[in-house]
Amino acid sequence: MRRLISLTLASALAAGCALPPAQAQRAAAPAAAIEDAEPEVTKEVAAALARKSAEAGTADAAQLRACPVPLQLELLRRSVDGEERSYLYRVRCPAPLQVLATYGKNASIKRLTVQAEPAGYAPAR
């Protein structure tokens, strides 16, 4: 009897945790761009990416060279942590990229990383 109750309870919990089809579809939707309230930051990030694409022999440069010029950036997220501000951008390329730019307290780019956009964030075509 105890096993039957355990099995029934486990099944009920698993069924309750599953996403309904409409929610699952929304979860797979591309991340929407947000309003870019700081276009000067976006221009500075685009310029830094253009310089990075000119570097020879780096993986980032190879990824960025495949993108149309000028680079088209969409702001996906902006966050503040103390004196640091972080910006997550989508770069519109044949294979979409994500760029994370972190600004330090002196208002300059402290860190700039480029990676392929995760499949769940891929823009709808």
NORBEL-V5829 format. One record per backbone hydrogen bond with DSSP energy under -1.0 kcal/mol. CO is the residue of the C=O (numbers start at 0). NH is the residue of the N-H. E is the energy in kcal/mol with one decimal. If there is no record, write none. Layout:
BEGIN
co | nh | e
CO | NH | E
CO | NH | E
END
This chain:
BEGIN
co | nh | e
0 | 4 | -2.2
1 | 5 | -2.3
2 | 6 | -2.7
3 | 7 | -2.6
4 | 8 | -2.8
5 | 9 | -2.5
6 | 10 | -2.3
7 | 11 | -2.3
8 | 12 | -2.5
9 | 13 | -2.3
10 | 14 | -2.3
11 | 15 | -1.9
12 | 16 | -1.3
19 | 23 | -2.5
20 | 24 | -2.1
21 | 25 | -1.9
22 | 26 | -2.2
23 | 27 | -1.2
25 | 28 | -1.0
34 | 36 | -1.1
37 | 40 | -1.0
37 | 41 | -1.4
38 | 42 | -2.3
39 | 43 | -1.9
40 | 44 | -2.5
41 | 45 | -2.6
42 | 46 | -2.3
43 | 47 | -2.2
44 | 48 | -2.4
45 | 49 | -2.2
46 | 50 | -2.2
47 | 51 | -2.2
48 | 52 | -2.2
57 | 61 | -1.7
58 | 62 | -2.1
59 | 63 | -2.6
60 | 64 | -2.2
63 | 66 | -1.6
71 | 91 | -2.3
73 | 89 | -2.5
74 | 33 | -3.2
76 | 87 | -2.8
78 | 85 | -3.0
80 | 83 | -2.0
83 | 80 | -3.1
84 | 102 | -3.3
85 | 78 | -2.5
86 | 100 | -2.7
87 | 75 | -3.4
87 | 76 | -1.5
88 | 98 | -2.4
89 | 73 | -2.2
90 | 96 | -1.8
95 | 116 | -2.5
96 | 90 | -2.7
97 | 114 | -2.3
98 | 88 | -3.0
99 | 112 | -2.3
100 | 86 | -2.7
101 | 109 | -3.6
101 | 110 | -1.5
102 | 84 | -1.8
103 | 106 | -1.6
107 | 103 | -2.0
110 | 101 | -2.7
112 | 99 | -2.2
114 | 97 | -3.3
117 | 120 | -2.0
118 | 121 | -1.2
END
